[in-house]
Amino acid sequence: MNDLVIDNAVVVDGTGSPRREGGVAVKDGRIVAVGTDLGAARQRVDAQGLVLAPGIVDIHTHYDAQLTWDPFATPSTALGVTTVVIGNCGFTIAPCRPADRDLTLRNLTHVEGMALEALRAGVNWDFETYPEFLDAMERRGVVPNVGSFVGHSSVRTYVLGADATKRAATDAEIAEMRRLVVEALRAGAIGFATSTLEQHNGENGIPMPSRVADERELLALTGALGDARRGAFMLTKGMTTTVPWLEKVAAANGRPVMIAAMFVDPGDPTRVFRELGEIEAGRARGRELWAQVGCFALGMEFTLRHPYPLEAFIAWHPAIEAANEAEYRRILGDPGFRDKLKAETATTGVPNRFGDKTWPHLTIMEVTRPDHRHLVGRTIGDLARESRRDPWDVFLDFGLDGELDAMFDCRLFNTDEEEVRKLLSHPHAAVALSDAGAHLSFLCDAGFGLHLFGHWVRERGDLTLEEAVKRVTSDVTRAYRIKDRGRLLPGAWADLLLFDPATVARGPKRRVNDLPTGASRLDTPAVGVHGVWINGVRTVDDDGVVRDCGRPGQVLREFSA
């Protein structure tokens, strides 16, 4: 007898094959049959004509810290995600010596937008080495399945200590880092992740440790993938890292290379397509290169007191380094400082995320002064045009006028949906970039899969539902060699998503206070999701997350070749 049968569904199986009527039968956590006449079961669910698909696989998350206190990986489980990959960009919490724990958390506070008090109160440090980290996660239990990168910044800090953000590594230090990466891969890491992105700074604007590494170190550590003969290389790419160099890494190790973040940049809208052309050329030479793309306009909320989107500006560094608020205010008002920002904004090919096309999308969301309430909903671009002033002056003067804590919402990349459509349909694109678990005070894109199904399939018609489901299931499990997931086929694990294609979407943004110590984060609820099963266990029903579902997820350690 089957444990579970879901019937009367429209099955979209994740392979790209046409939808068909039927359902699935599940026994011992795996799918044993797909179709009709599925036999008896201890539990039967009538899908009432809804779509049954594989659960969404989110390959770009940052739940490393959160999973030590929240096994649900909130909010991803509620948003149809059944597998998450953590450790992206190399921002991990293992390996970590006890003496480096607070430094690690302070860096995560800055780069991942979570309150330091929440991290200090929430993280359970029941590990030191990377293998111990995986063991501890298995021991505590998880709701979604979890694949985990070993992260460059953590490995570098473990070996170099306080020097990790200051200097190049010696030959002996590189050898020890390589040993740790191989150890992690053999213990079950899904791969090795790093970042060269200029905006990735830790406390006080100090570069995250991976950004200090030279080419010699990067080639040695990616070489660990070849040594172990397993794992993917994931890189969040800065302006100086090129696709041809990444092809060199793929060629040297024979392993897949995942390149993030491939957005359409309004300041240089053809760059991403030039890089996609380089990926295609590398693929033709037999190198497995992937472009990690997003289906949202990249936007975030921020204040001038904590202006994360501005920190990639070279000219912004004096503001990052300000010793106190008085010094910070003096710098923001300095004409010379502003002139350098204006000049950098007008320069293409530099690593900033702001440009002249950002101002029309930079909206005042909340104000602190009652007499400024009439400005809520206005954009800095509109205010600058009306006053015939430079947008930088309008923006910074507004902040200095009692509004350092005013909330702004900005859209930086992927603002032209006709161009984004080309990314989503590219054969070598992996749809991801939710950043779930990071930037919690700035954004919540954990519902990217629901948005793909609702906006890009139902509303715009740019993808079929079969294509969209494949994009966030079997395509990404194939890239990362995740076995028996992402498809509704006999023998696959029963990671399932039941949803209404007529309504599926992510809901409106809201701020909630459910982090440790009551700290806040942005959230978006699911719309049109009627069920989620992980390894055959129901974790979401019509009322939302099933809190007493146990810990059905698996810590993924074994991957196909």
Stockholm file with secondary structure:
# STOCKHOLM 1.0

chainA/1-561         MNDLVIDNAVVVDGTGSPRREGGVAVKDGRIVAVGTDLGAARQRVDAQGLVLAPGIVDIHTHYDAQLTWDPFATPSTALGVTTVVIGNCGFTIAPCRPADRDLTLRNLTHVEGMALEALRAGVNWDFETYPEFLDAMERRGVVPNVGSFVGHSSVRTYVLGADATKRAATDAEIAEMRRLVVEALRAGAIGFATSTLEQHNGENGIPMPSRVADERELLALTGALGDARRGAFMLTKGMTTTVPWLEKVAAANGRPVMIAAMFVDPGDPTRVFRELGEIEAGRARGRELWAQVGCFALGMEFTLRHPYPLEAFIAWHPAIEAANEAEYRRILGDPGFRDKLKAETATTGVPNRFGDKTWPHLTIMEVTRPDHRHLVGRTIGDLARESRRDPWDVFLDFGLDGELDAMFDCRLFNTDEEEVRKLLSHPHAAVALSDAGAHLSFLCDAGFGLHLFGHWVRERGDLTLEEAVKRVTSDVTRAYRIKDRGRLLPGAWADLLLFDPATVARGPKRRVNDLPTGASRLDTPAVGVHGVWINGVRTVDDDGVVRDCGRPGQVLREFSA
#=GR chainA/1-561 SS CEEEEEEEEEECCSSSCCCEEEEEEEETTEEEEEESCCCCEEEEEECTTCEEEECEEECSBCCTTGGGTCTTTTTGGGGTEEEEEECGGGCCCCSCCGGGHHHHHHHHHHHHCCCHHHHHHHCCCCCSSHHHHHHHHHHHCCSSEEEEEEEHHHHHHHHHGGGGGTSCCCHHHHHHHHHHHHHHHHHTCCEEEEECCTTCBCGGGCBCGGGGCCHHHHHHHHHHHHHHTCCEEEEECCTTCCHHHHHHHHHHHCCCEEEECCCCCTTSTTHHHHHHHHHHHHHHTTCCEEEEECSSCEEEEECSSSCGGGTTCGGGHHHHTCSSHHHHHHHHHCHHHHHHHHHHHTCTTSSCSCCTTTGGGCEEEECSSGGGGGGTTCBHHHHHHHHTSCHHHHHHHHHHTTCTTCEEEEEEECCCHHHHHHHHTCTTEEECCCCBTSSTTTCCCTTHHHHIIIIIIIISCSSCHHHHHHHTTHHHHHHTTBTTCSSCSTTSBCCEEEECTTTCEECCCEEECCSGGGCCEEECCEESEEEEEETTEEEEETTEECTTSCCCCCBCCCBCC
#=GC SS_cons         CEEEEEEEEEECCSSSCCCEEEEEEEETTEEEEEESCCCCEEEEEECTTCEEEECEEECSBCCTTGGGTCTTTTTGGGGTEEEEEECGGGCCCCSCCGGGHHHHHHHHHHHHCCCHHHHHHHCCCCCSSHHHHHHHHHHHCCSSEEEEEEEHHHHHHHHHGGGGGTSCCCHHHHHHHHHHHHHHHHHTCCEEEEECCTTCBCGGGCBCGGGGCCHHHHHHHHHHHHHHTCCEEEEECCTTCCHHHHHHHHHHHCCCEEEECCCCCTTSTTHHHHHHHHHHHHHHTTCCEEEEECSSCEEEEECSSSCGGGTTCGGGHHHHTCSSHHHHHHHHHCHHHHHHHHHHHTCTTSSCSCCTTTGGGCEEEECSSGGGGGGTTCBHHHHHHHHTSCHHHHHHHHHHTTCTTCEEEEEEECCCHHHHHHHHTCTTEEECCCCBTSSTTTCCCTTHHHHIIIIIIIISCSSCHHHHHHHTTHHHHHHTTBTTCSSCSTTSBCCEEEECTTTCEECCCEEECCSGGGCCEEECCEESEEEEEETTEEEEETTEECTTSCCCCCBCCCBCC
//
